[in-house]
Amino acid sequence: MQDLWTLKYRASTLEELLGNERAVATLSELIESGNLPHLILYGPENSGKTTASLALARKLYGSTWKNNFAYFNASDFFDQGKRYLVRDKRFIRFLGTDDPKKIYKSVIDIFKEIINEYAGIASIDANYKLIYIDNSESLNSDAQHALSRIMEKYSATCRFMLSTTKPSKLISPLRSRGLQIFFTYVPDSLMRAYLEKIACAEKLHLSEGAFDAILYFAKGNVAKAVQTLQLVSLSTKGVGITEEIVYEATKKFRDETMDELLYAALAGDFSKGRKLIDEMIVEEGLLGIEILERLSEALIDSGETDESVARLIVKISETDAFLKDAANERIQLEKLILNFS
């Protein structure tokens, strides 16, 4: 079975992390100072937050980092619930059963019990442990308030690192507990050099257009770029990889929901557009800026005239500017759809 390249070529140190120089510099300075606070890492999906946390743990603890680092995914806890909990062997002793139907505690009570225990046990060979909670925006209000109290109570034995794509979803007491560090996508220049390095290691031959096509599809998302490169390598079987091969391989990943949103907006179907926006925000957890980026891509590939595309891109850009100060992203997105055609 072939290794996933996203794991095989994942940065293991902060120095190896692609882009996000300011975030890396901040983390490095905190380590050198010996005074690491609770942290809130925020930014779009696959922008390096988890990779940075793992690199931080290795830097702090060396060979014993796994003993001092605990990873939890809030989305697994609160979106999948008890079905997920019974699959994770770490939680069996808290549950007392592997049958979700026999678990009578609420998910939030189980979450508080688990985090309390992990936070309360001091490290054997370090001043404190790290507890990393990914997708922390999935924590409901009660869980966030409980977590805030736990962070304060056990600050002597552990440091919390919260990762989120939606910092506005975190309650103020929780946000105030940690230093906020922003992560963003990687520039194409750095991404290209990284892909070329992987291609060389895997003995792949890509045309200039193939690299450009992968960069266009990934839009700065390292995981998506590496996954695409691995995907096309499997389909070519040693043959040189061209631009056409990349586009053919990525065609299956086209966002059909975004196409529906575009067509609803062009047709003036506000009711359908509003419903699709709700699905993207609530069910898929997309940020407003991510919806606008994907809508732009769908528009460019839609076959509309250059004049129409240019005019509508201006409207999307204006909405992007409004989102920066908006209290409710949904309202601005709905306004765009209402006035799109």
Secondary structure as the mmCIF struct_conf table of DSSP 4:
data_model
#
loop_
_struct_conf.conf_type_id
_struct_conf.id
_struct_conf.beg_label_comp_id
_struct_conf.beg_label_asym_id
_struct_conf.beg_label_seq_id
_struct_conf.end_label_comp_id
_struct_conf.end_label_asym_id
_struct_conf.end_label_seq_id
HELX_LH_PP_P HELX_LH_PP_P1 GLN A 2 LEU A 4
HELX_RH_AL_P HELX_RH_AL_P1 TRP A 5 LYS A 8
TURN_TY1_P TURN_TY1_P1 TYR A 9 TYR A 9
BEND BEND1 THR A 13 THR A 13
HELX_RH_3T_P HELX_RH_3T_P1 LEU A 14 GLU A 16
BEND BEND2 LEU A 17 LEU A 17
BEND BEND3 GLY A 19 GLY A 19
HELX_RH_AL_P HELX_RH_AL_P2 GLU A 21 SER A 33
TURN_TY1_P TURN_TY1_P2 GLY A 34 GLY A 34
STRN STRN1 LEU A 39 TYR A 42
BEND BEND4 PRO A 44 PRO A 44
TURN_TY1_P TURN_TY1_P3 GLU A 45 ASN A 46
BEND BEND5 SER A 47 GLY A 48
HELX_RH_AL_P HELX_RH_AL_P3 LYS A 49 TYR A 61
HELX_RH_3T_P HELX_RH_3T_P2 GLY A 62 ASN A 67
BEND BEND6 ASN A 68 ASN A 68
STRN STRN2 PHE A 69 ASN A 73
HELX_RH_AL_P HELX_RH_AL_P4 ALA A 74 SER A 75
HELX_RH_PI_P HELX_RH_PI_P1 ASP A 76 GLN A 80
TURN_TY1_P TURN_TY1_P4 GLY A 81 GLY A 81
HELX_RH_AL_P HELX_RH_AL_P5 LYS A 82 LEU A 85
TURN_TY1_P TURN_TY1_P5 VAL A 86 ARG A 87
HELX_RH_3T_P HELX_RH_3T_P3 LYS A 89 PHE A 91
HELX_RH_AL_P HELX_RH_AL_P6 ILE A 92 LEU A 95
BEND BEND7 GLY A 96 GLY A 96
BEND BEND8 ASP A 98 ASP A 98
HELX_RH_3T_P HELX_RH_3T_P4 PRO A 100 LYS A 102
BEND BEND9 LYS A 105 LYS A 105
HELX_RH_AL_P HELX_RH_AL_P7 VAL A 107 GLY A 120
BEND BEND10 ILE A 121 ILE A 121
HELX_LH_PP_P HELX_LH_PP_P2 ALA A 122 SER A 123
BEND BEND11 ILE A 124 ASN A 127
STRN STRN3 LYS A 129 ASP A 134
TURN_TY1_P TURN_TY1_P6 ASN A 135 ASN A 135
HELX_RH_3T_P HELX_RH_3T_P5 SER A 136 SER A 138
BEND BEND12 LEU A 139 LEU A 139
HELX_RH_AL_P HELX_RH_AL_P8 SER A 141 LYS A 153
TURN_TY1_P TURN_TY1_P7 TYR A 154 THR A 157
STRN STRN4 CYS A 158 THR A 164
BEND BEND13 THR A 165 THR A 165
HELX_RH_3T_P HELX_RH_3T_P6 PRO A 167 LYS A 169
BEND BEND14 LEU A 170 LEU A 170
HELX_RH_AL_P HELX_RH_AL_P9 SER A 172 ARG A 175
TURN_TY1_P TURN_TY1_P8 SER A 176 ARG A 177
BEND BEND15 GLY A 178 GLY A 178
STRN STRN5 LEU A 179 PHE A 182
HELX_LH_PP_P HELX_LH_PP_P3 TYR A 185 PRO A 187
HELX_RH_AL_P HELX_RH_AL_P10 ASP A 188 ALA A 201
TURN_TY1_P TURN_TY1_P9 GLU A 202 LYS A 203
STRN STRN6 LEU A 206 LEU A 206
HELX_RH_AL_P HELX_RH_AL_P11 GLU A 208 ALA A 218
TURN_TY1_P TURN_TY1_P10 LYS A 219 GLY A 220
HELX_RH_AL_P HELX_RH_AL_P12 VAL A 222 THR A 236
TURN_TY1_P TURN_TY1_P11 LYS A 237 GLY A 238
BEND BEND16 VAL A 239 VAL A 239
HELX_LH_PP_P HELX_LH_PP_P4 GLY A 240 GLY A 240
STRN STRN7 ILE A 241 ILE A 241
HELX_RH_AL_P HELX_RH_AL_P13 GLU A 243 THR A 250
HELX_RH_3T_P HELX_RH_3T_P7 LYS A 251 PHE A 253
HELX_RH_AL_P HELX_RH_AL_P14 GLU A 256 ALA A 267
TURN_TY1_P TURN_TY1_P12 GLY A 268 GLY A 268
HELX_RH_AL_P HELX_RH_AL_P15 PHE A 270 ASP A 278
HELX_RH_PI_P HELX_RH_PI_P2 GLU A 279 GLU A 283
BEND BEND17 GLU A 284 GLU A 284
HELX_RH_AL_P HELX_RH_AL_P16 GLY A 288 ILE A 300
TURN_TY1_P TURN_TY1_P13 ASP A 301 GLY A 303
HELX_RH_AL_P HELX_RH_AL_P17 ASP A 306 LEU A 323
TURN_TY1_P TURN_TY1_P14 LYS A 324 ASP A 325
BEND BEND18 ALA A 327 ALA A 327
HELX_RH_AL_P HELX_RH_AL_P18 GLU A 329 LEU A 338
TURN_TY1_P TURN_TY1_P15 ASN A 339 ASN A 339
#
